[in-house]
Amino acid sequence: MPEASSQARRCWEIALAALAELGGKPEDVVRTRHYLTNVDDVEDVAAVHGEYFGEIRPASTIVVVAGLVDPRWKVEVELDAFVED
């Protein structure tokens, strides 16, 4: 498995755990963003996104950036969600 896929999977685990702490669930996600350091990783990272959001289908953006804070990082993610009180 490519390293970017593993990193993307771990990023989504962390982001969704944070969402769960707020009482949210993946179905509450309305938008996601990926930041990649290599355009060649798009398909692998998009496949991981599909594992988590394939049925939910939030708006999604993928951006290729020059680098992330830690040069070992190939992927970073963000999500926006609406969670009812």
PyMOL Python script that loads the backbone (N, CA, C, O; Angstrom):
from pymol import cmd

cmd.read_pdbstr("""\
ATOM      1  N   MET A   1       0.852  -1.186   0.000  1.00  0.00           N
ATOM      2  CA  MET A   1       0.000   0.000   0.000  1.00  0.00           C
ATOM      3  C   MET A   1       0.891   1.240   0.000  1.00  0.00           C
ATOM      4  O   MET A   1       1.819   1.338   0.803  1.00  0.00           O
ATOM      5  N   PRO A   2       0.619   2.170  -0.880  1.00  0.00           N
ATOM      6  CA  PRO A   2       1.428   3.394  -0.911  1.00  0.00           C
ATOM      7  C   PRO A   2       1.351   4.151   0.416  1.00  0.00           C
ATOM      8  O   PRO A   2       0.333   4.139   1.108  1.00  0.00           O
ATOM      9  N   GLU A   3       2.448   4.799   0.738  1.00  0.00           N
ATOM     10  CA  GLU A   3       2.525   5.552   1.992  1.00  0.00           C
ATOM     11  C   GLU A   3       1.443   6.623   2.089  1.00  0.00           C
ATOM     12  O   GLU A   3       0.901   6.847   3.172  1.00  0.00           O
ATOM     13  N   ALA A   4       1.121   7.280   0.996  1.00  0.00           N
ATOM     14  CA  ALA A   4       0.084   8.322   1.028  1.00  0.00           C
ATOM     15  C   ALA A   4      -1.260   7.739   1.445  1.00  0.00           C
ATOM     16  O   ALA A   4      -2.011   8.390   2.171  1.00  0.00           O
ATOM     17  N   SER A   5      -1.577   6.533   1.003  1.00  0.00           N
ATOM     18  CA  SER A   5      -2.834   5.899   1.401  1.00  0.00           C
ATOM     19  C   SER A   5      -2.865   5.655   2.898  1.00  0.00           C
ATOM     20  O   SER A   5      -3.871   5.922   3.555  1.00  0.00           O
ATOM     21  N   SER A   6      -1.775   5.152   3.435  1.00  0.00           N
ATOM     22  CA  SER A   6      -1.703   4.902   4.875  1.00  0.00           C
ATOM     23  C   SER A   6      -1.844   6.193   5.661  1.00  0.00           C
ATOM     24  O   SER A   6      -2.553   6.242   6.666  1.00  0.00           O
ATOM     25  N   GLN A   7      -1.173   7.230   5.205  1.00  0.00           N
ATOM     26  CA  GLN A   7      -1.267   8.518   5.889  1.00  0.00           C
ATOM     27  C   GLN A   7      -2.678   9.084   5.789  1.00  0.00           C
ATOM     28  O   GLN A   7      -3.191   9.632   6.765  1.00  0.00           O
ATOM     29  N   ALA A   8      -3.308   8.960   4.637  1.00  0.00           N
ATOM     30  CA  ALA A   8      -4.677   9.465   4.478  1.00  0.00           C
ATOM     31  C   ALA A   8      -5.624   8.717   5.413  1.00  0.00           C
ATOM     32  O   ALA A   8      -6.477   9.322   6.064  1.00  0.00           O
ATOM     33  N   ARG A   9      -5.466   7.399   5.473  1.00  0.00           N
ATOM     34  CA  ARG A   9      -6.335   6.609   6.351  1.00  0.00           C
ATOM     35  C   ARG A   9      -6.171   7.056   7.800  1.00  0.00           C
ATOM     36  O   ARG A   9      -7.159   7.217   8.516  1.00  0.00           O
ATOM     37  N   ARG A  10      -4.923   7.257   8.235  1.00  0.00           N
ATOM     38  CA  ARG A  10      -4.683   7.693   9.613  1.00  0.00           C
ATOM     39  C   ARG A  10      -5.243   9.091   9.852  1.00  0.00           C
ATOM     40  O   ARG A  10      -5.805   9.354  10.915  1.00  0.00           O
ATOM     41  N   CYS A  11      -5.100   9.988   8.883  1.00  0.00           N
ATOM     42  CA  CYS A  11      -5.658  11.336   9.017  1.00  0.00           C
ATOM     43  C   CYS A  11      -7.162  11.280   9.213  1.00  0.00           C
ATOM     44  O   CYS A  11      -7.700  11.981  10.070  1.00  0.00           O
ATOM     45  N   TRP A  12      -7.863  10.440   8.415  1.00  0.00           N
ATOM     46  CA  TRP A  12      -9.317  10.359   8.551  1.00  0.00           C
ATOM     47  C   TRP A  12      -9.709   9.716   9.871  1.00  0.00           C
ATOM     48  O   TRP A  12     -10.723  10.098  10.456  1.00  0.00           O
ATOM     49  N   GLU A  13      -8.940   8.752  10.356  1.00  0.00           N
ATOM     50  CA  GLU A  13      -9.221   8.171  11.676  1.00  0.00           C
ATOM     51  C   GLU A  13      -9.157   9.251  12.752  1.00  0.00           C
ATOM     52  O   GLU A  13     -10.032   9.319  13.615  1.00  0.00           O
ATOM     53  N   ILE A  14      -8.139  10.084  12.707  1.00  0.00           N
ATOM     54  CA  ILE A  14      -7.969  11.155  13.696  1.00  0.00           C
ATOM     55  C   ILE A  14      -9.098  12.181  13.571  1.00  0.00           C
ATOM     56  O   ILE A  14      -9.700  12.564  14.574  1.00  0.00           O
ATOM     57  N   ALA A  15      -9.383  12.623  12.356  1.00  0.00           N
ATOM     58  CA  ALA A  15     -10.413  13.649  12.150  1.00  0.00           C
ATOM     59  C   ALA A  15     -11.791  13.144  12.570  1.00  0.00           C
ATOM     60  O   ALA A  15     -12.556  13.875  13.200  1.00  0.00           O
ATOM     61  N   LEU A  16     -12.106  11.908  12.224  1.00  0.00           N
ATOM     62  CA  LEU A  16     -13.426  11.375  12.580  1.00  0.00           C
ATOM     63  C   LEU A  16     -13.534  11.078  14.066  1.00  0.00           C
ATOM     64  O   LEU A  16     -14.627  11.154  14.628  1.00  0.00           O
ATOM     65  N   ALA A  17     -12.426  10.741  14.715  1.00  0.00           N
ATOM     66  CA  ALA A  17     -12.448  10.564  16.176  1.00  0.00           C
ATOM     67  C   ALA A  17     -12.720  11.903  16.855  1.00  0.00           C
ATOM     68  O   ALA A  17     -13.469  11.962  17.830  1.00  0.00           O
ATOM     69  N   ALA A  18     -12.119  12.973  16.349  1.00  0.00           N
ATOM     70  CA  ALA A  18     -12.372  14.308  16.907  1.00  0.00           C
ATOM     71  C   ALA A  18     -13.836  14.698  16.704  1.00  0.00           C
ATOM     72  O   ALA A  18     -14.465  15.266  17.597  1.00  0.00           O
ATOM     73  N   LEU A  19     -14.367  14.390  15.533  1.00  0.00           N
ATOM     74  CA  LEU A  19     -15.781  14.665  15.263  1.00  0.00           C
ATOM     75  C   LEU A  19     -16.669  13.876  16.223  1.00  0.00           C
ATOM     76  O   LEU A  19     -17.650  14.411  16.740  1.00  0.00           O
ATOM     77  N   ALA A  20     -16.337  12.628  16.461  1.00  0.00           N
ATOM     78  CA  ALA A  20     -17.128  11.790  17.373  1.00  0.00           C
ATOM     79  C   ALA A  20     -17.112  12.345  18.794  1.00  0.00           C
ATOM     80  O   ALA A  20     -18.113  12.258  19.505  1.00  0.00           O
ATOM     81  N   GLU A  21     -15.986  12.913  19.211  1.00  0.00           N
ATOM     82  CA  GLU A  21     -15.906  13.519  20.545  1.00  0.00           C
ATOM     83  C   GLU A  21     -16.893  14.668  20.698  1.00  0.00           C
ATOM     84  O   GLU A  21     -17.315  14.990  21.808  1.00  0.00           O
ATOM     85  N   LEU A  22     -17.257  15.283  19.581  1.00  0.00           N
ATOM     86  CA  LEU A  22     -18.226  16.379  19.589  1.00  0.00           C
ATOM     87  C   LEU A  22     -19.652  15.888  19.364  1.00  0.00           C
ATOM     88  O   LEU A  22     -20.585  16.684  19.264  1.00  0.00           O
ATOM     89  N   GLY A  23     -19.806  14.571  19.285  1.00  0.00           N
ATOM     90  CA  GLY A  23     -21.129  14.002  19.075  1.00  0.00           C
ATOM     91  C   GLY A  23     -21.499  13.818  17.617  1.00  0.00           C
ATOM     92  O   GLY A  23     -22.649  13.511  17.306  1.00  0.00           O
ATOM     93  N   GLY A  24     -20.547  14.001  16.720  1.00  0.00           N
ATOM     94  CA  GLY A  24     -20.821  13.879  15.294  1.00  0.00           C
ATOM     95  C   GLY A  24     -20.480  12.509  14.747  1.00  0.00           C
ATOM     96  O   GLY A  24     -19.861  11.682  15.417  1.00  0.00           O
ATOM     97  N   LYS A  25     -20.895  12.296  13.530  1.00  0.00           N
ATOM     98  CA  LYS A  25     -20.623  11.050  12.831  1.00  0.00           C
ATOM     99  C   LYS A  25     -20.306  11.368  11.376  1.00  0.00           C
ATOM    100  O   LYS A  25     -20.565  12.482  10.923  1.00  0.00           O
ATOM    101  N   PRO A  26     -19.752  10.416  10.639  1.00  0.00           N
ATOM    102  CA  PRO A  26     -19.387  10.700   9.251  1.00  0.00           C
ATOM    103  C   PRO A  26     -20.526  11.276   8.416  1.00  0.00           C
ATOM    104  O   PRO A  26     -20.286  12.084   7.519  1.00  0.00           O
ATOM    105  N   GLU A  27     -21.754  10.873   8.699  1.00  0.00           N
ATOM    106  CA  GLU A  27     -22.903  11.378   7.939  1.00  0.00           C
ATOM    107  C   GLU A  27     -23.146  12.871   8.146  1.00  0.00           C
ATOM    108  O   GLU A  27     -23.878  13.491   7.374  1.00  0.00           O
ATOM    109  N   ASP A  28     -22.540  13.454   9.181  1.00  0.00           N
ATOM    110  CA  ASP A  28     -22.664  14.884   9.441  1.00  0.00           C
ATOM    111  C   ASP A  28     -21.673  15.727   8.622  1.00  0.00           C
ATOM    112  O   ASP A  28     -21.769  16.954   8.601  1.00  0.00           O
ATOM    113  N   VAL A  29     -20.735  15.070   7.957  1.00  0.00           N
ATOM    114  CA  VAL A  29     -19.695  15.768   7.195  1.00  0.00           C
ATOM    115  C   VAL A  29     -20.285  16.283   5.892  1.00  0.00           C
ATOM    116  O   VAL A  29     -20.908  15.537   5.136  1.00  0.00           O
ATOM    117  N   VAL A  30     -20.078  17.577   5.641  1.00  0.00           N
ATOM    118  CA  VAL A  30     -20.614  18.196   4.423  1.00  0.00           C
ATOM    119  C   VAL A  30     -19.521  18.613   3.450  1.00  0.00           C
ATOM    120  O   VAL A  30     -19.801  18.883   2.282  1.00  0.00           O
ATOM    121  N   ARG A  31     -18.264  18.670   3.924  1.00  0.00           N
ATOM    122  CA  ARG A  31     -17.164  19.077   3.053  1.00  0.00           C
ATOM    123  C   ARG A  31     -15.868  18.490   3.579  1.00  0.00           C
ATOM    124  O   ARG A  31     -15.636  18.446   4.787  1.00  0.00           O
ATOM    125  N   THR A  32     -15.022  18.037   2.655  1.00  0.00           N
ATOM    126  CA  THR A  32     -13.693  17.549   3.016  1.00  0.00           C
ATOM    127  C   THR A  32     -12.644  18.219   2.132  1.00  0.00           C
ATOM    128  O   THR A  32     -12.932  18.663   1.020  1.00  0.00           O
ATOM    129  N   ARG A  33     -11.424  18.280   2.655  1.00  0.00           N
ATOM    130  CA  ARG A  33     -10.297  18.823   1.898  1.00  0.00           C
ATOM    131  C   ARG A  33      -9.089  17.929   2.111  1.00  0.00           C
ATOM    132  O   ARG A  33      -8.825  17.473   3.224  1.00  0.00           O
ATOM    133  N   HIS A  34      -8.362  17.684   1.035  1.00  0.00           N
ATOM    134  CA  HIS A  34      -7.085  16.977   1.101  1.00  0.00           C
ATOM    135  C   HIS A  34      -5.996  17.940   0.629  1.00  0.00           C
ATOM    136  O   HIS A  34      -6.175  18.674  -0.342  1.00  0.00           O
ATOM    137  N   TYR A  35      -4.890  17.922   1.321  1.00  0.00           N
ATOM    138  CA  TYR A  35      -3.699  18.641   0.892  1.00  0.00           C
ATOM    139  C   TYR A  35      -2.636  17.580   0.625  1.00  0.00           C
ATOM    140  O   TYR A  35      -2.245  16.845   1.532  1.00  0.00           O
ATOM    141  N   LEU A  36      -2.170  17.502  -0.617  1.00  0.00           N
ATOM    142  CA  LEU A  36      -1.186  16.503  -1.022  1.00  0.00           C
ATOM    143  C   LEU A  36       0.103  17.184  -1.449  1.00  0.00           C
ATOM    144  O   LEU A  36       0.084  18.287  -1.997  1.00  0.00           O
ATOM    145  N   THR A  37       1.217  16.524  -1.195  1.00  0.00           N
ATOM    146  CA  THR A  37       2.500  17.062  -1.636  1.00  0.00           C
ATOM    147  C   THR A  37       2.923  16.494  -2.989  1.00  0.00           C
ATOM    148  O   THR A  37       3.911  16.944  -3.569  1.00  0.00           O
ATOM    149  N   ASN A  38       2.174  15.498  -3.500  1.00  0.00           N
ATOM    150  CA  ASN A  38       2.527  14.883  -4.775  1.00  0.00           C
ATOM    151  C   ASN A  38       1.247  14.564  -5.543  1.00  0.00           C
ATOM    152  O   ASN A  38       0.405  13.807  -5.060  1.00  0.00           O
ATOM    153  N   VAL A  39       1.101  15.125  -6.715  1.00  0.00           N
ATOM    154  CA  VAL A  39      -0.103  14.913  -7.524  1.00  0.00           C
ATOM    155  C   VAL A  39      -0.277  13.440  -7.881  1.00  0.00           C
ATOM    156  O   VAL A  39      -1.401  13.005  -8.133  1.00  0.00           O
ATOM    157  N   ASP A  40       0.784  12.674  -7.910  1.00  0.00           N
ATOM    158  CA  ASP A  40       0.688  11.251  -8.244  1.00  0.00           C
ATOM    159  C   ASP A  40      -0.077  10.450  -7.187  1.00  0.00           C
ATOM    160  O   ASP A  40      -0.460   9.309  -7.443  1.00  0.00           O
ATOM    161  N   ASP A  41      -0.303  11.021  -6.021  1.00  0.00           N
ATOM    162  CA  ASP A  41      -1.010  10.327  -4.943  1.00  0.00           C
ATOM    163  C   ASP A  41      -2.525  10.533  -4.972  1.00  0.00           C
ATOM    164  O   ASP A  41      -3.238   9.980  -4.135  1.00  0.00           O
ATOM    165  N   VAL A  42      -3.017  11.313  -5.914  1.00  0.00           N
ATOM    166  CA  VAL A  42      -4.435  11.670  -5.937  1.00  0.00           C
ATOM    167  C   VAL A  42      -5.332  10.436  -5.958  1.00  0.00           C
ATOM    168  O   VAL A  42      -6.249  10.341  -5.142  1.00  0.00           O
ATOM    169  N   GLU A  43      -5.101   9.507  -6.847  1.00  0.00           N
ATOM    170  CA  GLU A  43      -5.992   8.345  -6.968  1.00  0.00           C
ATOM    171  C   GLU A  43      -5.990   7.499  -5.700  1.00  0.00           C
ATOM    172  O   GLU A  43      -7.048   7.063  -5.247  1.00  0.00           O
ATOM    173  N   ASP A  44      -4.812   7.261  -5.121  1.00  0.00           N
ATOM    174  CA  ASP A  44      -4.731   6.450  -3.907  1.00  0.00           C
ATOM    175  C   ASP A  44      -5.451   7.118  -2.749  1.00  0.00           C
ATOM    176  O   ASP A  44      -6.179   6.461  -2.005  1.00  0.00           O
ATOM    177  N   VAL A  45      -5.252   8.420  -2.592  1.00  0.00           N
ATOM    178  CA  VAL A  45      -5.879   9.159  -1.489  1.00  0.00           C
ATOM    179  C   VAL A  45      -7.388   9.270  -1.717  1.00  0.00           C
ATOM    180  O   VAL A  45      -8.163   9.173  -0.765  1.00  0.00           O
ATOM    181  N   ALA A  46      -7.803   9.470  -2.942  1.00  0.00           N
ATOM    182  CA  ALA A  46      -9.239   9.532  -3.248  1.00  0.00           C
ATOM    183  C   ALA A  46      -9.911   8.190  -2.944  1.00  0.00           C
ATOM    184  O   ALA A  46     -11.056   8.169  -2.492  1.00  0.00           O
ATOM    185  N   ALA A  47      -9.232   7.090  -3.181  1.00  0.00           N
ATOM    186  CA  ALA A  47      -9.794   5.768  -2.873  1.00  0.00           C
ATOM    187  C   ALA A  47     -10.021   5.616  -1.369  1.00  0.00           C
ATOM    188  O   ALA A  47     -11.030   5.053  -0.945  1.00  0.00           O
ATOM    189  N   VAL A  48      -9.093   6.111  -0.573  1.00  0.00           N
ATOM    190  CA  VAL A  48      -9.261   6.066   0.884  1.00  0.00           C
ATOM    191  C   VAL A  48     -10.448   6.935   1.292  1.00  0.00           C
ATOM    192  O   VAL A  48     -11.246   6.540   2.142  1.00  0.00           O
ATOM    193  N   HIS A  49     -10.565   8.111   0.689  1.00  0.00           N
ATOM    194  CA  HIS A  49     -11.710   8.986   0.965  1.00  0.00           C
ATOM    195  C   HIS A  49     -13.011   8.232   0.693  1.00  0.00           C
ATOM    196  O   HIS A  49     -13.969   8.342   1.458  1.00  0.00           O
ATOM    197  N   GLY A  50     -13.041   7.484  -0.376  1.00  0.00           N
ATOM    198  CA  GLY A  50     -14.225   6.708  -0.716  1.00  0.00           C
ATOM    199  C   GLY A  50     -14.572   5.647   0.317  1.00  0.00           C
ATOM    200  O   GLY A  50     -15.745   5.326   0.504  1.00  0.00           O
ATOM    201  N   GLU A  51     -13.571   5.103   0.985  1.00  0.00           N
ATOM    202  CA  GLU A  51     -13.820   4.116   2.043  1.00  0.00           C
ATOM    203  C   GLU A  51     -14.638   4.729   3.180  1.00  0.00           C
ATOM    204  O   GLU A  51     -15.486   4.062   3.773  1.00  0.00           O
ATOM    205  N   TYR A  52     -14.380   5.980   3.474  1.00  0.00           N
ATOM    206  CA  TYR A  52     -15.049   6.664   4.581  1.00  0.00           C
ATOM    207  C   TYR A  52     -16.317   7.401   4.159  1.00  0.00           C
ATOM    208  O   TYR A  52     -17.279   7.477   4.924  1.00  0.00           O
ATOM    209  N   PHE A  53     -16.318   7.940   2.945  1.00  0.00           N
ATOM    210  CA  PHE A  53     -17.388   8.850   2.541  1.00  0.00           C
ATOM    211  C   PHE A  53     -18.086   8.462   1.238  1.00  0.00           C
ATOM    212  O   PHE A  53     -18.828   9.268   0.676  1.00  0.00           O
ATOM    213  N   GLY A  54     -17.864   7.259   0.759  1.00  0.00           N
ATOM    214  CA  GLY A  54     -18.421   6.844  -0.528  1.00  0.00           C
ATOM    215  C   GLY A  54     -19.931   6.961  -0.616  1.00  0.00           C
ATOM    216  O   GLY A  54     -20.459   7.372  -1.649  1.00  0.00           O
ATOM    217  N   GLU A  55     -20.633   6.606   0.449  1.00  0.00           N
ATOM    218  CA  GLU A  55     -22.097   6.688   0.455  1.00  0.00           C
ATOM    219  C   GLU A  55     -22.592   8.069   0.865  1.00  0.00           C
ATOM    220  O   GLU A  55     -23.720   8.445   0.547  1.00  0.00           O
ATOM    221  N   ILE A  56     -21.758   8.820   1.566  1.00  0.00           N
ATOM    222  CA  ILE A  56     -22.158  10.121   2.103  1.00  0.00           C
ATOM    223  C   ILE A  56     -21.993  11.219   1.059  1.00  0.00           C
ATOM    224  O   ILE A  56     -22.852  12.089   0.914  1.00  0.00           O
ATOM    225  N   ARG A  57     -20.894  11.166   0.346  1.00  0.00           N
ATOM    226  CA  ARG A  57     -20.588  12.063  -0.770  1.00  0.00           C
ATOM    227  C   ARG A  57     -20.601  13.553  -0.410  1.00  0.00           C
ATOM    228  O   ARG A  57     -21.337  14.328  -1.023  1.00  0.00           O
ATOM    229  N   PRO A  58     -19.787  13.964   0.586  1.00  0.00           N
ATOM    230  CA  PRO A  58     -19.684  15.399   0.872  1.00  0.00           C
ATOM    231  C   PRO A  58     -18.958  16.106  -0.272  1.00  0.00           C
ATOM    232  O   PRO A  58     -18.273  15.469  -1.073  1.00  0.00           O
ATOM    233  N   ALA A  59     -19.113  17.413  -0.339  1.00  0.00           N
ATOM    234  CA  ALA A  59     -18.296  18.186  -1.277  1.00  0.00           C
ATOM    235  C   ALA A  59     -16.843  17.938  -0.908  1.00  0.00           C
ATOM    236  O   ALA A  59     -16.511  17.834   0.272  1.00  0.00           O
ATOM    237  N   SER A  60     -15.972  17.843  -1.909  1.00  0.00           N
ATOM    238  CA  SER A  60     -14.589  17.484  -1.621  1.00  0.00           C
ATOM    239  C   SER A  60     -13.634  18.236  -2.541  1.00  0.00           C
ATOM    240  O   SER A  60     -13.903  18.436  -3.725  1.00  0.00           O
ATOM    241  N   THR A  61     -12.513  18.644  -1.960  1.00  0.00           N
ATOM    242  CA  THR A  61     -11.478  19.346  -2.709  1.00  0.00           C
ATOM    243  C   THR A  61     -10.139  18.684  -2.446  1.00  0.00           C
ATOM    244  O   THR A  61      -9.843  18.291  -1.318  1.00  0.00           O
ATOM    245  N   ILE A  62      -9.331  18.561  -3.485  1.00  0.00           N
ATOM    246  CA  ILE A  62      -7.955  18.087  -3.343  1.00  0.00           C
ATOM    247  C   ILE A  62      -7.044  19.175  -3.877  1.00  0.00           C
ATOM    248  O   ILE A  62      -7.213  19.647  -5.002  1.00  0.00           O
ATOM    249  N   VAL A  63      -6.070  19.572  -3.055  1.00  0.00           N
ATOM    250  CA  VAL A  63      -5.127  20.619  -3.426  1.00  0.00           C
ATOM    251  C   VAL A  63      -3.714  20.056  -3.323  1.00  0.00           C
ATOM    252  O   VAL A  63      -3.378  19.386  -2.346  1.00  0.00           O
ATOM    253  N   VAL A  64      -2.902  20.323  -4.314  1.00  0.00           N
ATOM    254  CA  VAL A  64      -1.492  19.941  -4.251  1.00  0.00           C
ATOM    255  C   VAL A  64      -0.709  21.149  -3.751  1.00  0.00           C
ATOM    256  O   VAL A  64      -0.821  22.249  -4.292  1.00  0.00           O
ATOM    257  N   VAL A  65       0.086  20.922  -2.709  1.00  0.00           N
ATOM    258  CA  VAL A  65       0.855  21.996  -2.076  1.00  0.00           C
ATOM    259  C   VAL A  65       2.351  21.699  -2.188  1.00  0.00           C
ATOM    260  O   VAL A  65       2.755  20.564  -2.440  1.00  0.00           O
ATOM    261  N   ALA A  66       3.156  22.729  -1.998  1.00  0.00           N
ATOM    262  CA  ALA A  66       4.609  22.564  -2.091  1.00  0.00           C
ATOM    263  C   ALA A  66       5.163  21.709  -0.959  1.00  0.00           C
ATOM    264  O   ALA A  66       6.171  21.026  -1.135  1.00  0.00           O
ATOM    265  N   GLY A  67       4.519  21.742   0.185  1.00  0.00           N
ATOM    266  CA  GLY A  67       4.991  20.946   1.309  1.00  0.00           C
ATOM    267  C   GLY A  67       4.109  21.160   2.521  1.00  0.00           C
ATOM    268  O   GLY A  67       3.292  22.080   2.564  1.00  0.00           O
ATOM    269  N   LEU A  68       4.288  20.295   3.505  1.00  0.00           N
ATOM    270  CA  LEU A  68       3.586  20.396   4.773  1.00  0.00           C
ATOM    271  C   LEU A  68       4.625  20.638   5.864  1.00  0.00           C
ATOM    272  O   LEU A  68       5.824  20.585   5.594  1.00  0.00           O
ATOM    273  N   VAL A  69       4.188  20.899   7.075  1.00  0.00           N
ATOM    274  CA  VAL A  69       5.093  21.274   8.170  1.00  0.00           C
ATOM    275  C   VAL A  69       6.200  20.237   8.376  1.00  0.00           C
ATOM    276  O   VAL A  69       7.369  20.590   8.532  1.00  0.00           O
ATOM    277  N   ASP A  70       5.828  18.974   8.375  1.00  0.00           N
ATOM    278  CA  ASP A  70       6.796  17.878   8.525  1.00  0.00           C
ATOM    279  C   ASP A  70       7.049  17.297   7.141  1.00  0.00           C
ATOM    280  O   ASP A  70       6.097  16.856   6.496  1.00  0.00           O
ATOM    281  N   PRO A  71       8.280  17.275   6.658  1.00  0.00           N
ATOM    282  CA  PRO A  71       8.537  16.796   5.300  1.00  0.00           C
ATOM    283  C   PRO A  71       8.185  15.322   5.077  1.00  0.00           C
ATOM    284  O   PRO A  71       8.096  14.883   3.930  1.00  0.00           O
ATOM    285  N   ARG A  72       7.986  14.555   6.143  1.00  0.00           N
ATOM    286  CA  ARG A  72       7.569  13.154   5.994  1.00  0.00           C
ATOM    287  C   ARG A  72       6.089  13.048   5.644  1.00  0.00           C
ATOM    288  O   ARG A  72       5.647  12.025   5.122  1.00  0.00           O
ATOM    289  N   TRP A  73       5.322  14.097   5.929  1.00  0.00           N
ATOM    290  CA  TRP A  73       3.893  14.082   5.657  1.00  0.00           C
ATOM    291  C   TRP A  73       3.630  14.254   4.174  1.00  0.00           C
ATOM    292  O   TRP A  73       4.173  15.155   3.535  1.00  0.00           O
ATOM    293  N   LYS A  74       2.805  13.396   3.640  1.00  0.00           N
ATOM    294  CA  LYS A  74       2.408  13.478   2.239  1.00  0.00           C
ATOM    295  C   LYS A  74       0.965  13.959   2.090  1.00  0.00           C
ATOM    296  O   LYS A  74       0.553  14.406   1.020  1.00  0.00           O
ATOM    297  N   VAL A  75       0.198  13.856   3.196  1.00  0.00           N
ATOM    298  CA  VAL A  75      -1.241  14.145   3.160  1.00  0.00           C
ATOM    299  C   VAL A  75      -1.656  14.858   4.439  1.00  0.00           C
ATOM    300  O   VAL A  75      -1.163  14.549   5.524  1.00  0.00           O
ATOM    301  N   GLU A  76      -2.547  15.795   4.302  1.00  0.00           N
ATOM    302  CA  GLU A  76      -3.258  16.383   5.440  1.00  0.00           C
ATOM    303  C   GLU A  76      -4.702  16.517   5.004  1.00  0.00           C
ATOM    304  O   GLU A  76      -4.982  16.686   3.818  1.00  0.00           O
ATOM    305  N   VAL A  77      -5.631  16.442   5.965  1.00  0.00           N
ATOM    306  CA  VAL A  77      -7.050  16.517   5.630  1.00  0.00           C
ATOM    307  C   VAL A  77      -7.764  17.484   6.560  1.00  0.00           C
ATOM    308  O   VAL A  77      -7.275  17.809   7.642  1.00  0.00           O
ATOM    309  N   GLU A  78      -8.918  17.932   6.123  1.00  0.00           N
ATOM    310  CA  GLU A  78      -9.830  18.755   6.924  1.00  0.00           C
ATOM    311  C   GLU A  78     -11.244  18.299   6.620  1.00  0.00           C
ATOM    312  O   GLU A  78     -11.521  17.757   5.550  1.00  0.00           O
ATOM    313  N   LEU A  79     -12.128  18.524   7.570  1.00  0.00           N
ATOM    314  CA  LEU A  79     -13.541  18.284   7.318  1.00  0.00           C
ATOM    315  C   LEU A  79     -14.374  19.377   7.955  1.00  0.00           C
ATOM    316  O   LEU A  79     -13.987  19.969   8.963  1.00  0.00           O
ATOM    317  N   ASP A  80     -15.523  19.634   7.351  1.00  0.00           N
ATOM    318  CA  ASP A  80     -16.535  20.515   7.908  1.00  0.00           C
ATOM    319  C   ASP A  80     -17.771  19.659   8.134  1.00  0.00           C
ATOM    320  O   ASP A  80     -18.147  18.864   7.273  1.00  0.00           O
ATOM    321  N   ALA A  81     -18.401  19.823   9.291  1.00  0.00           N
ATOM    322  CA  ALA A  81     -19.590  19.042   9.593  1.00  0.00           C
ATOM    323  C   ALA A  81     -20.590  19.895  10.344  1.00  0.00           C
ATOM    324  O   ALA A  81     -20.221  20.857  11.018  1.00  0.00           O
ATOM    325  N   PHE A  82     -21.856  19.539  10.224  1.00  0.00           N
ATOM    326  CA  PHE A  82     -22.930  20.159  11.006  1.00  0.00           C
ATOM    327  C   PHE A  82     -23.446  19.109  11.959  1.00  0.00           C
ATOM    328  O   PHE A  82     -23.936  18.059  11.543  1.00  0.00           O
ATOM    329  N   VAL A  83     -23.331  19.402  13.258  1.00  0.00           N
ATOM    330  CA  VAL A  83     -23.759  18.472  14.299  1.00  0.00           C
ATOM    331  C   VAL A  83     -24.861  19.134  15.106  1.00  0.00           C
ATOM    332  O   VAL A  83     -24.685  20.237  15.623  1.00  0.00           O
ATOM    333  N   GLU A  84     -25.986  18.467  15.210  1.00  0.00           N
ATOM    334  CA  GLU A  84     -27.106  18.979  15.998  1.00  0.00           C
ATOM    335  C   GLU A  84     -26.760  18.935  17.474  1.00  0.00           C
ATOM    336  O   GLU A  84     -26.041  18.040  17.919  1.00  0.00           O
ATOM    337  N   ASP A  85     -27.275  19.909  18.248  1.00  0.00           N
ATOM    338  CA  ASP A  85     -27.086  19.901  19.707  1.00  0.00           C
ATOM    339  C   ASP A  85     -27.855  18.761  20.333  1.00  0.00           C
ATOM    340  O   ASP A  85     -27.821  18.589  21.551  1.00  0.00           O
TER     341      ASP A  85
END
""", "prot")
cmd.dss("prot")
cmd.show_as("cartoon", "prot")
cmd.util.cbc("prot")
cmd.orient("prot")
